[in-house]
Each structure stands twice: as C-alpha cells, then as structure tokens.
C-alpha cells in the first residue's frame, strides 16, 4: 500500500505530528482516525468531534472528505491543519 508522509498541525495544542496516510483511503476515514489519535496525543487540548475538519495549512482550503488522499493531491511533506 502506498502512503504519503504529511505533517498535521493541531492549533488547539500548538503541536505538529508526522503521519503516514494511505493514498487509497477516503479522507473521511482518515479524519476519524486522525481525530481520535490526536485527541489522545494532545493531552486534552484537542477534542475531535463530528465537525472536525482537515485543511491545507498554508492556504486554509478545506480538503474534500469524499475523495481519497491521492485525489486531494496530498504529497509527501504536505502540511495540514486539524481543526
């Protein structure tokens, strides 16, 4: 399975996490896993909910959760933000 390494910034905890994302996974699946994992890793500063979004850190563009990681154009080194 091909994967990309991205950096996910969580503003609530002011921390960055390096994460491997499978290219063929739909972003809504990735978002659920990321929100759960980063909720635990942020030591209570971030709490993932149904309204949690994943966006490009530089532009602020919200990623389409109905597309795969690859269809969203994510490449190694992409910088994302989990809000």
VEXROVEX-849479 format. One record per residue: x, y negated, z negated of N, C-alpha, C in turn. Coordinates in pm, 1 decimal, padded with zeros to 6 digits. Example, Ala and Ser with C-alpha at 12.3 -4.5 7.8 and 13.67 -1.06 7.14 Angstrom:
2
<n_xx->01319.0 n_yy->00569.0 n_zz->-00780.0 ca_xx->01230.0 ca_yy->00450.0 ca_zz->-00780.0 c_xx->01320.0 c_yy->00330.0 c_zz->-00780.0> $
<n_xx->01285.0 n_yy->00225.0 n_zz->-00708.0 ca_xx->01367.0 ca_yy->00106.0 ca_zz->-00714.0 c_xx->01290.0 c_yy->-00003.0 c_zz->-00787.0> $
This chain:
83
<n_xx->00084.9 n_yy->00118.5 n_zz->00000.0 ca_xx->00000.0 ca_yy->00000.0 ca_zz->00000.0 c_xx->00089.0 c_yy->-00124.1 c_zz->00000.0> $
<n_xx->00064.0 n_yy->-00213.6 n_zz->00092.3 ca_xx->00139.9 ca_yy->-00337.5 ca_zz->00099.3 c_xx->00089.8 c_yy->-00437.0 c_zz->-00004.1> $
<n_xx->00183.3 n_yy->-00507.4 n_zz->-00064.0 ca_xx->00150.0 ca_yy->-00605.5 ca_zz->-00167.3 c_xx->00226.4 c_yy->-00734.1 c_zz->-00143.0> $
<n_xx->00174.8 n_yy->-00842.3 n_zz->-00200.2 ca_xx->00245.7 ca_yy->-00969.7 ca_zz->-00197.6 c_xx->00266.8 c_yy->-01015.2 c_zz->-00341.7> $
<n_xx->00378.3 n_yy->-01083.2 n_zz->-00363.9 ca_xx->00409.2 ca_yy->-01136.1 ca_zz->-00496.0 c_xx->00371.1 c_yy->-01283.5 c_zz->-00498.0> $
<n_xx->00276.6 n_yy->-01318.8 n_zz->-00585.0 ca_xx->00230.6 ca_yy->-01457.2 ca_zz->-00596.1 c_xx->00250.3 c_yy->-01506.3 c_zz->-00738.7> $
<n_xx->00251.1 n_yy->-01637.6 n_zz->-00753.6 ca_xx->00261.6 ca_yy->-01699.5 ca_zz->-00885.3 c_xx->00124.3 c_yy->-01756.1 c_zz->-00919.5> $
<n_xx->00071.4 n_yy->-01716.9 n_zz->-01034.2 ca_xx->-00059.5 ca_yy->-01765.1 ca_zz->-01077.5 c_xx->-00040.2 c_yy->-01855.4 c_zz->-01198.8> $
<n_xx->-00081.9 n_yy->-01980.0 n_zz->-01184.9 ca_xx->-00072.4 ca_yy->-02077.9 ca_zz->-01293.3 c_xx->-00207.7 c_yy->-02086.1 c_zz->-01363.2> $
<n_xx->-00204.0 n_yy->-02083.3 n_zz->-01495.8 ca_xx->-00325.7 ca_yy->-02094.8 ca_zz->-01576.6 c_xx->-00316.1 c_yy->-02226.3 c_zz->-01654.6> $
<n_xx->-00385.8 n_yy->-02332.2 n_zz->-01609.0 ca_xx->-00375.4 ca_yy->-02462.8 ca_zz->-01674.1 c_xx->-00414.0 c_yy->-02461.7 c_zz->-01821.7> $
<n_xx->-00508.9 n_yy->-02377.0 n_zz->-01859.3 ca_xx->-00553.5 ca_yy->-02373.3 ca_zz->-01998.4 c_xx->-00440.8 c_yy->-02334.9 c_zz->-02094.1> $
<n_xx->-00352.0 n_yy->-02248.9 n_zz->-02047.4 ca_xx->-00240.7 ca_yy->-02206.7 ca_zz->-02133.0 c_xx->-00108.4 c_yy->-02268.7 c_zz->-02090.4> $
<n_xx->-00109.2 n_yy->-02342.4 n_zz->-01980.4 ca_xx->00010.4 ca_yy->-02404.8 ca_zz->-01923.7 c_xx->00121.2 c_yy->-02303.1 c_zz->-01899.1> $
<n_xx->00082.0 n_yy->-02183.2 n_zz->-01851.9 ca_xx->00177.6 ca_yy->-02076.3 ca_zz->-01824.1 c_xx->00160.4 c_yy->-02027.2 c_zz->-01680.9> $
<n_xx->00268.1 n_yy->-01973.7 n_zz->-01627.4 ca_xx->00268.6 ca_yy->-01916.0 ca_zz->-01494.5 c_xx->00298.2 c_yy->-01767.1 c_zz->-01505.9> $
<n_xx->00234.7 n_yy->-01688.4 n_zz->-01420.2 ca_xx->00253.6 ca_yy->-01544.1 ca_zz->-01421.1 c_xx->00280.7 c_yy->-01497.4 c_zz->-01279.2> $
<n_xx->00379.3 n_yy->-01410.2 n_zz->-01262.0 ca_xx->00406.1 ca_yy->-01349.6 ca_zz->-01132.1 c_xx->00324.5 c_yy->-01221.4 c_zz->-01122.5> $
<n_xx->00250.1 n_yy->-01209.0 n_zz->-01012.9 ca_xx->00156.8 ca_yy->-01097.3 ca_zz->-00997.3 c_xx->00167.7 c_yy->-01040.0 c_zz->-00856.5> $
<n_xx->00167.1 n_yy->-00908.5 n_zz->-00845.6 ca_xx->00159.0 ca_yy->-00841.6 ca_zz->-00715.9 c_xx->00012.2 c_yy->-00820.9 c_zz->-00681.1> $
<n_xx->-00027.2 n_yy->-00861.9 n_zz->-00560.8 ca_xx->-00164.9 ca_yy->-00844.4 ca_zz->-00514.5 c_xx->-00164.9 c_yy->-00754.0 c_zz->-00392.0> $
<n_xx->-00249.4 n_yy->-00649.8 n_zz->-00390.0 ca_xx->-00259.9 ca_yy->-00563.6 ca_zz->-00272.2 c_xx->-00326.4 c_yy->-00639.0 c_zz->-00156.5> $
<n_xx->-00267.1 n_yy->-00633.8 n_zz->-00039.7 ca_xx->-00317.1 ca_yy->-00708.9 ca_zz->00075.8 c_xx->-00458.7 c_yy->-00670.6 c_zz->00117.3> $
<n_xx->-00496.7 n_yy->-00543.6 n_zz->00097.0 ca_xx->-00626.5 ca_yy->-00495.9 ca_zz->00144.9 c_xx->-00740.1 c_yy->-00512.9 c_zz->00045.2> $
<n_xx->-00711.8 n_yy->-00562.2 n_zz->-00074.6 ca_xx->-00816.2 ca_yy->-00578.7 ca_zz->-00176.1 c_xx->-00895.3 c_yy->-00707.0 c_zz->-00153.2> $
<n_xx->-01025.4 n_yy->-00696.5 n_zz->-00175.4 ca_xx->-01109.7 ca_yy->-00815.7 ca_zz->-00169.1 c_xx->-01074.0 c_yy->-00905.1 c_zz->-00287.3> $
<n_xx->-01081.2 n_yy->-01033.5 n_zz->-00265.1 ca_xx->-01039.7 ca_yy->-01127.6 ca_zz->-00368.6 c_xx->-01130.5 c_yy->-01123.0 c_zz->-00491.4> $
<n_xx->-01258.1 n_yy->-01085.4 n_zz->-00473.7 ca_xx->-01345.2 ca_yy->-01077.0 ca_zz->-00591.8 c_xx->-01300.0 c_yy->-00965.8 c_zz->-00684.8> $
<n_xx->-01242.6 n_yy->-00857.2 n_zz->-00629.8 ca_xx->-01188.9 ca_yy->-00750.1 ca_zz->-00713.3 c_xx->-01062.8 c_yy->-00797.7 c_zz->-00786.0> $
<n_xx->-00978.5 n_yy->-00866.2 n_zz->-00712.2 ca_xx->-00854.4 ca_yy->-00919.2 ca_zz->-00769.2 c_xx->-00885.3 c_yy->-01020.0 c_zz->-00879.2> $
<n_xx->-00983.9 n_yy->-01105.0 n_zz->-00855.5 ca_xx->-01020.0 ca_yy->-01209.1 ca_zz->-00951.1 c_xx->-01066.5 c_yy->-01150.1 c_zz->-01084.4> $
<n_xx->-01145.4 n_yy->-01044.8 n_zz->-01080.0 ca_xx->-01191.6 ca_yy->-00980.2 ca_zz->-01203.1 c_xx->-01073.5 c_yy->-00924.7 c_zz->-01282.5> $
<n_xx->-00982.0 n_yy->-00858.6 n_zz->-01213.1 ca_xx->-00864.7 ca_yy->-00801.8 ca_zz->-01280.7 c_xx->-00771.8 c_yy->-00910.6 c_zz->-01334.3> $
<n_xx->-00749.9 n_yy->-01014.3 n_zz->-01253.7 ca_xx->-00664.0 ca_yy->-01124.7 ca_zz->-01298.1 c_xx->-00723.1 c_yy->-01195.3 c_zz->-01419.5> $
<n_xx->-00851.5 n_yy->-01225.3 n_zz->-01412.4 ca_xx->-00916.3 ca_yy->-01296.9 ca_zz->-01523.3 c_xx->-00905.3 c_yy->-01216.6 c_zz->-01652.7> $
<n_xx->-00929.6 n_yy->-01087.1 n_zz->-01645.1 ca_xx->-00920.9 ca_yy->-01003.1 ca_zz->-01764.5 c_xx->-00780.3 c_yy->-00995.5 c_zz->-01820.1> $
<n_xx->-00684.8 n_yy->-00973.3 n_zz->-01732.3 ca_xx->-00545.7 ca_yy->-00960.8 ca_zz->-01774.8 c_xx->-00490.8 c_yy->-01091.9 c_zz->-01829.7> $
<n_xx->-00516.4 n_yy->-01201.2 n_zz->-01758.6 ca_xx->-00461.6 ca_yy->-01329.6 ca_zz->-01801.6 c_xx->-00534.1 c_yy->-01386.1 c_zz->-01923.1> $
<n_xx->-00656.5 n_yy->-01341.7 n_zz->-01946.8 ca_xx->-00724.7 ca_yy->-01378.2 ca_zz->-02071.2 c_xx->-00647.0 c_yy->-01321.1 c_zz->-02189.7> $
<n_xx->-00603.6 n_yy->-01195.9 n_zz->-02176.4 ca_xx->-00526.2 ca_yy->-01133.4 ca_zz->-02283.2 c_xx->-00387.3 c_yy->-01195.7 c_zz->-02296.8> $
<n_xx->-00321.6 n_yy->-01219.5 n_zz->-02184.2 ca_xx->-00184.7 ca_yy->-01271.0 ca_zz->-02187.4 c_xx->-00175.1 c_yy->-01416.9 c_zz->-02230.8> $
<n_xx->-00283.7 n_yy->-01492.0 n_zz->-02217.2 ca_xx->-00279.0 ca_yy->-01634.3 ca_zz->-02252.9 c_xx->-00302.8 c_yy->-01658.6 c_zz->-02401.4> $
<n_xx->-00316.8 n_yy->-01553.6 n_zz->-02477.9 ca_xx->-00333.6 ca_yy->-01561.0 ca_zz->-02623.5 c_xx->-00451.7 c_yy->-01647.9 c_zz->-02665.6> $
<n_xx->-00563.1 n_yy->-01635.3 n_zz->-02592.2 ca_xx->-00685.1 ca_yy->-01705.0 ca_zz->-02629.9 c_xx->-00703.4 c_yy->-01842.8 c_zz->-02569.8> $
<n_xx->-00605.1 n_yy->-01894.7 n_zz->-02498.1 ca_xx->-00619.7 ca_yy->-02027.4 ca_zz->-02437.5 c_xx->-00710.2 c_yy->-02024.4 c_zz->-02314.9> $
<n_xx->-00710.1 n_yy->-01912.8 n_zz->-02242.2 ca_xx->-00792.9 ca_yy->-01898.5 ca_zz->-02122.7 c_xx->-00891.7 c_yy->-01785.8 c_zz->-02145.5> $
<n_xx->-01017.5 n_yy->-01809.3 n_zz->-02110.5 ca_xx->-01119.4 ca_yy->-01706.0 ca_zz->-02120.8 c_xx->-01189.3 c_yy->-01692.8 c_zz->-01986.1> $
<n_xx->-01163.4 n_yy->-01582.4 n_zz->-01918.0 ca_xx->-01224.1 ca_yy->-01558.7 ca_zz->-01787.5 c_xx->-01374.5 c_yy->-01540.3 c_zz->-01799.3> $
<n_xx->-01449.7 n_yy->-01604.5 n_zz->-01708.4 ca_xx->-01595.2 ca_yy->-01592.8 ca_zz->-01704.4 c_xx->-01638.4 c_yy->-01562.6 c_zz->-01561.8> $
<n_xx->-01767.8 n_yy->-01553.3 n_zz->-01539.8 ca_xx->-01821.7 ca_yy->-01531.5 ca_zz->-01405.4 c_xx->-01795.9 c_yy->-01651.8 c_zz->-01315.6> $
<n_xx->-01767.6 n_yy->-01767.4 n_zz->-01374.4 ca_xx->-01742.1 ca_yy->-01889.8 ca_zz->-01297.3 c_xx->-01593.7 c_yy->-01912.8 c_zz->-01269.0> $
<n_xx->-01508.7 n_yy->-01820.1 n_zz->-01306.9 ca_xx->-01365.5 ca_yy->-01834.2 ca_zz->-01285.4 c_xx->-01335.8 c_yy->-01836.5 c_zz->-01135.6> $
<n_xx->-01248.0 n_yy->-01928.0 n_zz->-01094.4 ca_xx->-01211.3 ca_yy->-01937.7 ca_zz->-00952.9 c_xx->-01060.6 c_yy->-01929.9 c_zz->-00937.1> $
<n_xx->-01019.8 n_yy->-01891.8 n_zz->-00818.1 ca_xx->-00879.1 ca_yy->-01885.2 ca_zz->-00781.9 c_xx->-00858.8 c_yy->-01980.7 c_zz->-00665.7> $
<n_xx->-00763.2 n_yy->-02071.1 n_zz->-00679.7 ca_xx->-00741.3 ca_yy->-02169.3 ca_zz->-00573.8 c_xx->-00592.4 c_yy->-02187.3 c_zz->-00546.4> $
<n_xx->-00563.8 n_yy->-02249.9 n_zz->-00434.1 ca_xx->-00427.6 ca_yy->-02282.8 ca_zz->-00397.4 c_xx->-00379.3 c_yy->-02392.7 c_zz->-00490.5> $
<n_xx->-00263.7 n_yy->-02374.9 n_zz->-00549.0 ca_xx->-00216.7 ca_yy->-02471.9 ca_zz->-00648.9 c_xx->-00178.6 c_yy->-02605.2 c_zz->-00585.9> $
<n_xx->-00126.3 n_yy->-02602.7 n_zz->-00465.5 ca_xx->-00079.9 ca_yy->-02725.0 ca_zz->-00401.2 c_xx->-00195.6 c_yy->-02808.5 c_zz->-00345.9> $
<n_xx->-00288.7 n_yy->-02744.0 n_zz->-00275.3 ca_xx->-00396.3 ca_yy->-02817.6 ca_zz->-00208.8 c_xx->-00525.2 c_yy->-02823.4 c_zz->-00290.1> $
<n_xx->-00542.8 n_yy->-02727.6 n_zz->-00380.7 ca_xx->-00666.5 ca_yy->-02720.5 ca_zz->-00457.5 c_xx->-00778.9 c_yy->-02649.7 c_zz->-00384.0> $
<n_xx->-00750.3 n_yy->-02597.0 n_zz->-00265.4 ca_xx->-00852.2 ca_yy->-02527.1 ca_zz->-00185.9 c_xx->-00892.6 c_yy->-02397.1 c_zz->-00255.4> $
<n_xx->-01022.1 n_yy->-02378.6 n_zz->-00271.4 ca_xx->-01073.0 ca_yy->-02257.6 ca_zz->-00335.2 c_xx->-01066.2 c_yy->-02142.0 c_zz->-00235.8> $
<n_xx->-01011.9 n_yy->-02028.9 n_zz->-00280.3 ca_xx->-00998.5 ca_yy->-01912.5 ca_zz->-00193.7 c_xx->-01132.3 c_yy->-01839.9 c_zz->-00181.6> $
<n_xx->-01158.5 n_yy->-01784.5 n_zz->-00064.9 ca_xx->-01283.3 ca_yy->-01713.0 ca_zz->-00037.0 c_xx->-01276.9 c_yy->-01574.3 c_zz->-00100.4> $
<n_xx->-01360.6 n_yy->-01549.7 n_zz->-00199.4 ca_xx->-01355.6 ca_yy->-01422.2 ca_zz->-00271.1 c_xx->-01412.2 c_yy->-01306.4 c_zz->-00189.8> $
<n_xx->-01479.9 n_yy->-01335.4 n_zz->-00079.5 ca_xx->-01536.2 ca_yy->-01230.1 ca_zz->00003.6 c_xx->-01438.2 c_yy->-01180.4 c_zz->00109.5> $
<n_xx->-01321.2 n_yy->-01239.5 n_zz->00114.7 ca_xx->-01216.8 ca_yy->-01197.0 ca_zz->00207.4 c_xx->-01107.4 c_yy->-01124.2 c_zz->00131.3> $
<n_xx->-01025.8 n_yy->-01049.6 n_zz->00206.2 ca_xx->-00913.8 ca_yy->-00980.4 ca_zz->00143.7 c_xx->-00801.6 c_yy->-01079.7 c_zz->00114.3> $
<n_xx->-00704.1 n_yy->-01033.3 n_zz->00039.9 ca_xx->-00586.7 ca_yy->-01114.8 ca_zz->00010.1 c_xx->-00520.5 c_yy->-01155.7 c_zz->00141.6> $
<n_xx->-00507.4 n_yy->-01061.2 n_zz->00233.7 ca_xx->-00444.2 ca_yy->-01087.8 ca_zz->00363.0 c_xx->-00525.4 c_yy->-01187.9 c_zz->00445.9> $
<n_xx->-00657.6 n_yy->-01172.8 n_zz->00449.0 ca_xx->-00743.8 ca_yy->-01263.9 ca_zz->00525.1 c_xx->-00738.0 c_yy->-01406.6 c_zz->00470.8> $
<n_xx->-00709.8 n_yy->-01420.9 n_zz->00342.4 ca_xx->-00694.3 ca_yy->-01553.5 ca_zz->00282.9 c_xx->-00558.9 c_yy->-01614.5 c_zz->00316.4> $
<n_xx->-00472.9 n_yy->-01538.1 n_zz->00381.4 ca_xx->-00343.6 ca_yy->-01589.4 ca_zz->00424.2 c_xx->-00238.6 c_yy->-01597.0 c_zz->00315.1> $
<n_xx->-00256.4 n_yy->-01519.9 n_zz->00209.8 ca_xx->-00159.9 ca_yy->-01522.9 ca_zz->00099.8 c_xx->-00033.6 c_yy->-01446.6 c_zz->00137.6> $
<n_xx->00079.1 n_yy->-01508.9 n_zz->00115.4 ca_xx->00209.2 ca_yy->-01450.3 ca_zz->00145.3 c_xx->00294.3 c_yy->-01447.3 c_zz->00018.8> $
<n_xx->00406.1 n_yy->-01376.8 n_zz->00025.1 ca_xx->00499.2 ca_yy->-01376.5 ca_zz->-00088.2 c_xx->00536.4 c_yy->-01519.9 c_zz->-00124.3> $
<n_xx->00533.9 n_yy->-01548.5 n_zz->-00253.4 ca_xx->00570.6 ca_yy->-01681.1 ca_zz->-00301.3 c_xx->00455.8 c_yy->-01779.2 c_zz->-00307.4> $
<n_xx->00335.1 n_yy->-01737.4 n_zz->-00269.2 ca_xx->00219.4 ca_yy->-01828.5 ca_zz->-00276.6 c_xx->00197.2 c_yy->-01870.1 c_zz->-00420.4> $
<n_xx->00159.4 n_yy->-01995.1 n_zz->-00438.7 ca_xx->00133.4 ca_yy->-02048.8 ca_zz->-00572.5 c_xx->-00016.9 c_yy->-02072.7 c_zz->-00585.8> $
<n_xx->-00077.4 n_yy->-02001.6 n_zz->-00680.2 ca_xx->-00221.2 ca_yy->-02008.5 ca_zz->-00703.0 c_xx->-00249.5 c_yy->-02063.2 c_zz->-00841.4> $
<n_xx->-00375.1 n_yy->-02099.5 n_zz->-00862.2 ca_xx->-00418.4 ca_yy->-02150.9 ca_zz->-00992.6 c_xx->-00549.8 c_yy->-02083.2 c_zz->-01029.2> $
<n_xx->-00558.2 n_yy->-02034.6 n_zz->-01151.3 ca_xx->-00677.0 ca_yy->-01967.9 ca_zz->-01203.2 c_xx->-00747.8 c_yy->-02062.4 c_zz->-01299.0> $
<n_xx->-00869.5 n_yy->-02101.9 n_zz->-01262.2 ca_xx->-00945.8 ca_yy->-02198.1 ca_zz->-01343.1 c_xx->-01076.1 c_yy->-02135.4 c_zz->-01388.8> $
